[in-house]
Amino acid sequence: MFNLIIFGAPGSGKGTQSERLVERYGLHHISTGELLRSHIAQGTPLGKVADGFISHGNLIPDELMLDILAEELDSHSDAAGVIFDGFPRTIPQAEALRGLLAGRGSKVHAVVGLEVPEDELMTRLVKRGAESGRSDDNPETIAKRLEVYHRQTQPLKQFYTEETTFHPINGIGSVDDIFKSITLVVDPLKDAAE
């Protein structure tokens, strides 16, 4: 099983590139954001708890996310691999993910980091909020999400540089050009993992 983390700030293009990676490699896409939004939309108990965190731009508690991920991995145990989008966001989550995958005889094979300047992230997120109506894509919440990202999530770059193979990718340019840069990194790593 080939496991890939797509890493980057909110608005860096993780979801867009994940869709293309799923098409190319046949991996199962696990977007913690989509999983949580689904729970919120369905009004599940988990969704109600999660909504309180997300609507204020805060991260979901680790225990909650790990339970969701374990359930999702178990329901797709026959997949060729997984793209993790939006998880992990902290070093403790990365360590917990390592344990979760090790318990299934696997590991993180690659981390692709989409690097986008903050002014471009703000522009993208404000535009996305206007187009989608997502309540967490307003300027105040965006600023808070980016601050949380820089404080809590950015240290993962160093963690994965030391732990596995972190590959920075320029997240500015056309969707096709960015995807080509990603595949130049992922193709040989996926081949080596098989």
C-alpha positions as CSV (number, residue, x, y, z in Angstrom):
1,M,0.0,0.0,0.0
2,F,1.5,3.4,-1.1
3,N,0.7,6.2,1.3
4,L,1.1,9.8,0.3
5,I,0.6,13.0,2.3
6,I,-0.3,16.1,0.4
7,F,0.8,19.0,2.6
8,G,0.3,22.8,2.4
9,A,-1.5,25.7,3.9
10,P,-5.3,26.2,3.4
11,G,-5.8,27.2,-0.2
12,S,-2.6,25.7,-1.5
13,G,-4.4,23.4,-3.9
14,K,-4.3,20.1,-1.9
15,G,-7.8,19.1,-2.9
16,T,-7.4,20.0,-6.6
17,Q,-4.1,18.0,-6.8
18,S,-5.5,15.1,-4.8
19,E,-8.3,14.6,-7.3
20,R,-5.7,14.3,-10.1
21,L,-3.5,12.0,-8.0
22,V,-6.4,9.7,-7.4
23,E,-7.1,9.5,-11.1
24,R,-3.5,8.8,-12.0
25,Y,-2.5,6.3,-9.3
26,G,-5.9,4.8,-8.1
27,L,-5.3,5.8,-4.5
28,H,-8.1,6.4,-2.0
29,H,-8.4,10.1,-1.1
30,I,-8.9,10.8,2.6
31,S,-9.6,14.5,3.1
32,T,-10.2,15.1,6.7
33,G,-11.9,18.4,5.8
34,E,-14.4,16.6,3.5
35,L,-15.0,13.9,6.1
36,L,-15.6,16.5,8.8
37,R,-17.9,18.6,6.5
38,S,-19.9,15.5,5.7
39,H,-20.4,14.8,9.4
40,I,-21.4,18.5,10.0
41,A,-23.8,18.4,7.1
42,Q,-25.4,15.2,8.4
43,G,-25.7,16.7,11.9
44,T,-24.0,13.7,13.5
45,P,-22.8,14.1,17.1
46,L,-19.2,14.2,15.8
47,G,-20.2,16.8,13.3
48,K,-21.7,19.1,15.9
49,V,-18.5,18.9,18.0
50,A,-16.3,19.4,14.9
51,D,-18.4,22.4,13.8
52,G,-17.6,24.3,17.0
53,F,-13.9,24.0,16.2
54,I,-13.9,24.5,12.4
55,S,-16.2,27.6,12.5
56,H,-13.7,29.4,14.7
57,G,-10.7,28.3,12.6
58,N,-9.3,25.9,15.2
59,L,-7.9,22.4,14.7
60,I,-9.9,19.3,15.6
61,P,-8.6,17.3,18.6
62,D,-6.2,14.5,17.7
63,E,-8.2,11.7,19.3
64,L,-11.3,12.7,17.2
65,M,-9.3,12.7,14.0
66,L,-7.5,9.5,14.7
67,D,-10.8,7.7,15.3
68,I,-12.2,9.0,12.0
69,L,-9.1,8.0,10.1
70,A,-8.9,4.5,11.6
71,E,-12.5,3.9,10.6
72,E,-11.9,5.3,7.1
73,L,-8.7,3.2,6.6
74,D,-10.5,0.1,7.8
75,S,-13.4,0.7,5.3
76,H,-10.9,0.9,2.4
77,S,-8.3,-1.7,3.4
78,D,-8.3,-3.1,-0.1
79,A,-7.2,0.2,-1.7
80,A,-3.8,0.4,-3.6
81,G,-2.9,3.2,-1.3
82,V,-4.1,6.4,0.3
83,I,-3.6,10.1,-0.2
84,F,-3.9,12.0,3.1
85,D,-5.2,15.5,2.5
86,G,-5.4,17.7,5.6
87,F,-3.8,15.3,8.0
88,P,-1.6,15.2,9.9
89,R,-1.5,18.9,11.0
90,T,0.7,18.5,14.1
91,I,3.8,16.5,15.0
92,P,1.8,14.4,17.5
93,Q,-0.7,13.6,14.7
94,A,2.2,12.6,12.4
95,E,3.6,10.3,15.1
96,A,0.1,8.8,15.7
97,L,-0.4,8.3,11.9
98,R,3.0,6.5,11.8
99,G,1.7,4.2,14.5
100,L,-1.7,3.7,12.8
101,L,-0.1,2.8,9.5
102,A,2.6,0.6,11.2
103,G,-0.3,-1.4,12.8
104,R,-1.5,-2.1,9.3
105,G,2.0,-3.1,8.0
106,S,2.5,0.2,6.2
107,K,4.1,3.6,6.4
108,V,4.1,7.1,4.8
109,H,6.1,6.8,1.6
110,A,6.1,10.4,0.5
111,V,5.1,13.9,1.6
112,V,4.4,16.4,-1.2
113,G,4.4,20.0,0.1
114,L,2.6,22.6,-2.0
115,E,4.3,25.9,-1.3
116,V,2.3,29.1,-2.0
117,P,2.9,32.7,-0.7
118,E,0.5,33.9,1.9
119,D,-0.9,36.8,-0.2
120,E,-1.8,34.3,-2.9
121,L,-3.4,32.0,-0.3
122,M,-5.6,34.8,1.0
123,T,-6.7,35.7,-2.6
124,R,-7.6,32.0,-3.3
125,L,-9.5,31.5,-0.1
126,V,-11.5,34.6,-0.3
127,K,-12.4,33.7,-3.9
128,R,-13.3,30.1,-2.9
129,G,-15.5,31.4,0.0
130,A,-17.4,33.7,-2.4
131,E,-17.9,30.9,-4.9
132,S,-18.7,28.0,-2.5
133,G,-20.3,29.8,0.4
134,R,-18.1,27.9,2.9
135,S,-18.5,29.7,6.2
136,D,-14.8,29.1,7.1
137,D,-13.6,31.0,4.0
138,N,-14.1,34.5,5.3
139,P,-11.2,37.0,5.8
140,E,-11.2,36.8,9.6
141,T,-11.4,33.0,9.8
142,I,-8.9,32.7,6.9
143,A,-6.3,34.8,8.8
144,K,-6.8,32.7,11.9
145,R,-6.5,29.4,9.9
146,L,-3.2,30.6,8.4
147,E,-1.9,31.7,11.8
148,V,-2.8,28.2,13.2
149,Y,-1.1,26.6,10.2
150,H,2.1,28.5,10.6
151,R,2.2,27.9,14.4
152,Q,1.1,24.2,14.5
153,T,1.4,22.7,11.1
154,Q,4.4,24.3,9.5
155,P,6.8,22.4,11.9
156,L,5.7,19.2,10.1
157,K,7.9,20.2,7.1
158,Q,11.0,19.7,9.2
159,F,9.6,16.5,10.9
160,Y,8.9,14.9,7.5
161,T,12.2,16.1,6.1
162,E,13.9,14.0,8.8
163,E,11.3,11.2,9.1
164,T,10.6,10.3,5.4
165,T,10.9,12.1,2.1
166,F,9.5,15.6,2.1
167,H,9.3,17.1,-1.4
168,P,8.5,20.8,-1.8
169,I,6.5,21.7,-4.9
170,N,6.0,25.3,-6.2
171,G,2.2,25.7,-5.8
172,I,2.0,28.7,-8.1
173,G,1.3,28.2,-11.8
174,S,-1.3,26.2,-13.8
175,V,-2.9,23.2,-12.2
176,D,-1.4,21.1,-15.0
177,D,2.2,22.4,-14.4
178,I,1.9,21.9,-10.6
179,F,0.6,18.3,-11.2
180,K,3.5,17.6,-13.6
181,S,5.9,18.6,-10.9
182,I,4.2,16.4,-8.4
183,T,4.2,13.3,-10.7
184,L,8.0,13.8,-11.3
185,V,8.4,13.2,-7.6
186,V,5.7,10.6,-7.0
187,D,6.2,8.3,-10.0
188,P,9.7,6.9,-8.9
189,L,8.7,6.7,-5.2
190,K,5.5,4.8,-6.0
191,D,7.4,2.4,-8.3
192,A,10.0,1.8,-5.6
193,A,7.3,1.1,-3.0
194,E,5.7,-1.6,-5.1
